Amino acid sequence: MTQAAIQIKDLHFSYGKKQVLKGLNLEVPQGSIFGFLGRNGAGKTTTIKTLLGLQRPKAGTCTIDGLDSFADAIEVRARIGYMAEDQQMYGWMRVEQIIKWVAGFYPEWDYAFTDELLTVLRLDRKTKVKTLSKGQNSSLALLLALGHRPGLVILDDPTLGLDPIARKDFLRHVIDLLQSQGVTVFFSSHLLYEIEPVADHIAILDDGVICKVGKTDELRESVRRFVIGAGSDIDCRRLPGLLDVQRTGDQLAITVEACDQVTRDQIQQLSRNGLTETALNLDEIFEAYVVGNRGQFVSHSL
């Protein structure tokens, strides 16, 4: 059995009296492109800081390649490439200077590889960091995260501050590059349309706990929305896998997970005027899990 790249068990963390992580459990497969989704304030960055060994959890464990993130922090960081959101660097340095400076922290730094990355990422080694565009700054941050050839790369909202075109261009280059190196990629974002085309696994974090985790394709296949004619009050609470139910006029939109023929038959029995089934994109699935109306009695008067 292949060892997980990241394993988090019953993780708790608080800032004073504010409980941020509330028993988080997660396993990231080796070699996956893993999207870590959540609204701002859900606990994504707190989870990543704990993974990096920058803070001790109140309870629970985080391991990377079997090493404890806090107890073995130095060795763990040597195995990880990390790119922070809106990463700040010394603007007075030239690109080649900051590469040499960061390389000094890593005995296994690969200068030949970083030379290749300068070409791939279209960076001029003589340029001063302060004159780089936001996209170039992100590319340099990525290069610095990869120069020691880590087996795991953690990206915390890597496209923050970029315009939509730059985001797509950067992510395309990032994923192509990292997949070609065979590394595991764990990246957080609240921009769902960014993650959908590239992530093969996702986890949805809400209020400090994981509310859904799985393969992206399987999730898109199993979550369905049904629109039915419903002219009177309907109680949807007993529908299996109910995620969300909303009324618009005389129509009811019902979203369910793990949809099968039994569920379809039950929804059909609720309908007065036909039934329409549709698949959802990742943004709609995310919304259903984190803000869905579950177990509510849906009245015609709504």
ZAMI-926630 format. One record per residue: residue in three letters; x, y, z of N, C-alpha, C in turn. Coordinates in steps of 0.05 Angstrom, whole numbers, plus 5000, padded with zeros to 4 digits. Layout:
<rs>
ALAXYZXYZXYZ
...
</rs>
This chain:
<rs>
MET501749765000500050005000501850255000
THR501250444982502850684979502350875003
GLN504550975014504351155037503251425028
ALA501551545043500351805036502552015038
ALA502452215020504252445021503752615045
ILE501152655051500352805075498152645090
GLN498452625116496352495132495852675156
ILE493352755159492452925182490352765197
LYS490752745223488952595240487952755264
ASP485252795265483952925288485353175297
LEU485853355278487453595283485653815294
HIS486653925317485254155330487254385333
PHE486354625328487954865333486255095340
SER487255265358485755495367487555735369
TYR486455975363487756225369486256345393
GLY487456315416486156395441483656225445
LYS481356355447478856215451477556135425
LYS478656235403477356185377478355925365
GLN476655725363477355465353477255475322
VAL479455425310479655445280479555175267
LEU481054985276480954705266479654525287
LYS477654375279475954235298475753935293
GLY478153805294478153515288478453455259
LEU480253595246480653565217482053295211
ASN480953155191482152905182482452915152
LEU484852835142485352855113487652685105
GLU487452565082489652405070490052485041
VAL492552555034493152645007494852434994
PRO493852304972495452094959497952194946
GLN500052024946502452084932501852134903
GLY503152344891502952394863500452534854
SER498652604873496152734866496453034862
ILE494553154848494253444847491753504864
PHE492253594888490153594909489253874914
GLY486753934909485654194914484354214942
PHE485154404957484254444985482454694984
LEU479754644986477854854981476554955007
GLY475955215008474655315031474355615028
ARG472255725041471856015041474056145057
ASN474456405053476256555070475556515099
GLY477456445116476956405144476156115152
ALA476055935132475355665138477455505153
GLY479955595151482155455164484355355145
LYS484255435120486155325101489055395108
THR489555655112492355745118493255635145
THR491455615164492155505190493055215187
THR491555065170492354785165495154775153
ILE495654945134498254945120500555025139
LYS500055215156502155295175502755065194
THR500754915201501154685219502654465204
LEU502054425178503454235162506454305160
LEU507054555159509754645156511254645182
GLY509954575204511254575230511654845242
LEU510155045233510455315243508855365268
GLN507155175275505555205300504854925309
ARG504654895335504054635347500954605350
PRO499854385341496954355343496154305372
LYS493754385379492654335405492254035410
ALA491453895389491153605390491353495362
GLY491953235359492053115333494853125322
THR495153005298497752985285497653055255
CYS499953165245500353205217502953065209
THR502852895189505352765180505652805150
ILE508152835142508952855114511052645108
ASP510352465090512052225085512752075110
GLY510752065128511151915153512552075175
LEU513452315170514852485190512852675203
ASP513152705229511452895243512253185236
SER510253345228510753615218511953795239
PHE511353755264512453925285515053805297
ALA514953555305517253435318519653405298
ASP519053365273521153325252521153555233
ALA520653795243520154025225522454085206
ILE524854065215527154135197527253945173
GLU527053685179527153485157524753505139
VAL522453565151519953595135520253825116
ARG521254055125521454295108523454245085
ALA525454075090527354005069526053845046
ARG523853725052522453555032520253705018
ILE519653945027517254095018518154335002
GLY516754394981516854654968514354804975
TYR514755054985512455204995512355484981
MET510055544971509555814959507255934974
ALA507756164987505656295003503956474985
GLU501556544995499956744981501357014982
ASP501357144958502557414956505257424969
GLN507057234961509657204974511357454970
GLN512557554991514357784991517257704990
MET518857844974521657784971523258044972
TYR525858024975527558254977527758394950
GLY526558624947526358764922528958864911
TRP530958914929533459024920535258814906
MET534658554911536258344899535558304869
ARG537458204855536858114828535957824829
VAL534657724808533557454808535757254815
GLU538057274802540157084807541257094836
GLN541057334848542057364876540157224895
ILE537557264891535657134910535656834907
ILE536156734883536456444879538856344895
LYS541056484893543556394907543156404937
TRP541656614946541156644975539456424986
VAL537256364972535456144981536855874979
ALA538455834958539855584954541655514978
GLY542655724991544455675014543155525037
PHE540455525038539055375059538655085052
TYR539255005028538654735018541254605007
PRO542354415022544754275012544354134985
GLU541854054979541353904955540354084932
TRP540754344934539754534913540854454886
ASP539154464865539854384838539954624820
TYR542454734816542754974800542154924771
ALA542754684761542154624733539154634728
PHE537654534748534754524746533554814747
THR534654984765533655254767534355414741
ASP536555344728537155474703535055404682
GLU534155154682531955064665529355214671
LEU528855244697526355384705526355674697
LEU528755804698528856084689527856114660
THR528555914644527755914616524755854613
VAL523855644627521055554626519255774636
LEU519955904657518256114669518756394658
ARG520556404639521156664625522056884644
LEU524056814660525157004679528057074672
ASP528657334673531357434668532957444694
ARG535157304695536657284719537857554728
LYS538157744711539357994717537258204727
THR534658134725532558324733532358354763
LYS531958604772531558644801528658554808
VAL528458434832525958324840523758534841
LYS524458774850522458984853521259084827
THR522559014804521459094778519758884765
LEU519558644778517958434766514958494768
SER513458394748510558414749509558214770
LYS506958234776505858044796506057754786
GLY505557714760505857444749508657344750
GLN510657514744513457444745514257384774
ASN513257544792513857504820512857234830
SER510457154820509356884827511056664815
SER512056714790513756514777516356484792
LEU517556704801520056684817519556544843
ALA517356594856516756464881516456154877
LEU515256084854515055794848517855674843
LEU519555814828522255714823523755674850
LEU523455864868524855834894523755604910
ALA521255534906520055304920520855034908
LEU521855044883522454794869525454724866
GLY527154924873529954894867531354664881
HIS530254574904531554344918530154084911
ARG528454094890527053854879525453704901
PRO523553844913521853714934519953504922
GLY519253314938517253114930514353214934
LEU514053424950511453534955511653834953
VAL509753954938509654244936506954344947
ILE507054534966504754654978504454934968
LEU502154994956501555254945499155374960
ASP499555594973497455724989496355964973
ASP494155924960492856134943494956254924
PRO496256094907498556194892497956414872
THR495456444863494856654843493656904854
LEU493756934881492657164894493857424882
GLY492157604873493057864862493457864833
LEU493257634819493657624790490957664777
ASP491057774752488557804737487757534726
PRO485157504717484157234709485857104688
ILE486857254668488457134646491157034658
ALA492357204674494957124687494656884705
ARG492356864719491756634736491756374719
LYS490256374697490056134681492756064669
ASP494256264659496856214647498756094668
PHE498756214692500556124713499955844721
LEU497355784726496555514735497255304714
ARG496755374688497355184667500355114668
HIS502055314670504955264671505655114696
VAL504555184719505155054744504554764743
ILE502054694736501254414737502754244716
ASP503154354692504754214672507554154682
LEU508754364694511454334704511654134727
LEU509854154746509953974770509253694762
GLN507253654744506653384736509053254722
SER510453414706512853304692515053214712
GLN514953334736516953264756515953034774
GLY513452954771512352734787511952794816
VAL511553054823511253124851508353134859
THR507853114885505153154896504653454900
VAL502353544891501653824893499253854911
PHE499554024932497354084951496954384950
PHE494754464938494354754937491554844945
SER491555064960489155174971488155404954
SER485555434953484355664938481455694946
HIS480455934944477555974946476356034919
LEU478056024898477156074870476655794857
LEU474255704858473655434849474155384820
TYR473655584803473955544774476955504767
GLU478755584785481655534780482355244785
ILE481155134806481954864814480654644796
GLU478254694787476754484773478254364749
PRO479654524732480954394709483454244715
VAL484654284739487254174744487453964767
ALA485653984786485753804810484553534804
ASP485853314811484653054808483352954834
HIS484053084857482753034882482153304895
ILE479953314911479353554925478353484953
ALA478753684971477453674998476153945003
ILE473753935014472354175021472454215051
LEU473654445059473954515087471854725094
ASP470354675115468354875124468354885154
ASP468855125164468755175193470554975208
GLY472954925198474954775212474754475210
VAL472954365193472754085189472454025159
ILE473253785151472853695124470053585120
CYS468553715102465753615098465553445073
LYS467653435056467553255034470453225023
VAL471152985015473752935003473452704983
GLY474852724960474652514941475852594914
LYS475652414894476652474867474752674854
THR475852864840474253074828472252964808
ASP473052774791471252664771468952514784
GLU469552364805467452204819465452384833
LEU466452604844464752794857462852924837
ARG463853004814462153124794460052924784
GLU460852674783459052464773456852404793
SER457452414819455552324839453652534850
VAL454352794847452653004857450853104834
ARG448253104839446353174818444253374828
ARG443253534810441053724817438653644800
PHE436353634814433853564801431953804804
VAL430753884782428754094783426053964777
ILE424153994796421553864793419354074796
GLY417054014785414654174790413454094817
ALA413054294834412054244861410154464870
GLY407654424866405754634871404854654900
SER405554464917404654474945407054424963
ASP406554434989408654395009409954115006
ILE412554105007413953855004416053825027
ASP416153595039418153545059420353365047
CYS422753485043424953345030426953215050
ARG426253235075428253155095429052865095
ARG427452695084428052415084429552325058
LEU430052505040431452435016434352365023
PRO435352135014438152055019440152245006
GLY442152325020444252485009443452775003
LEU441452875016440453145010442653355018
LEU443253534999445153745004443854015004
ASP441954054986440754324984437954294971
VAL436154474979433554484966432654774966
GLN431854874943430955144939428555154922
ARG426655334929424255374912424455634897
THR423655624871423255854854420555834841
GLY418655994850415955964840414755694846
ASP413855554825412655284828414755064822
GLN417255134821419354934816421154914841
LEU422054664844423854604867426454494856
ALA428754604865431354504857432454354881
ILE432954094876433953914897436653804890
THR438653844907441353754902442053524921
VAL443053304910443653074927446452964920
GLU447652834939450252694934449752394933
ALA451752254923451551954920448951874907
CYS448352014885445751974872445651704858
ASP443451554862443051294849440151284840
GLN439351054829436651024819434551044840
VAL435150944864433250964886432551254892
THR434651414894434251704899432651834876
ARG433251764852431751874829428851804831
ASP428251554838425451464840423951614862
GLN425351664884424051804907423452094899
ILE425352224884424852494876422652504855
GLN422552314837420452294817417652294830
GLN417452144853414952124867414052394879
LEU415952574883415252844894414253034873
SER414852964847414353154826411553144816
ARG410453374810407753394799407853424769
ASN409953564759410053634731412753584718
GLY413653334719416153264706418653304723
LEU420853224712423353224727425653274708
THR427553454715429953504699432353454717
GLU434253294706436753234721439153374708
THR440853504723443253624712445653574730
ALA447953564717450553554731451353834740
LEU453153854759453954114770456954154766
ASN457754404764460654464764461654474793
LEU464254494796465454474823464454704841
ASP464154944829463155174844460455114856
GLU458654994840455954934850455954714870
ILE457754514867457954304886458954414913
PHE461054584911462154704936459954854951
GLU458455014936456255174949454254994962
ALA453554774949451554584961452554474987
TYR455154404989456254285013456554495036
VAL457254735030457954925052455655105060
VAL453755165041451555335049448855215041
GLY448754955035446354835026444154835048
ASN441654845039439254835056438454545059
ARG439354415082438854135086436654095107
GLY434853915103432953835123430854035130
GLN430554235113428554445117425954365104
PHE423754445116421154405103420754625083
VAL420254545058420054745036417154805030
SER416355055036413555125033413055275007
HIS410755234996409955364971409955674974
SER409755764998409656055003412456185002
LEU414556025000417256135000417856274973
</rs>
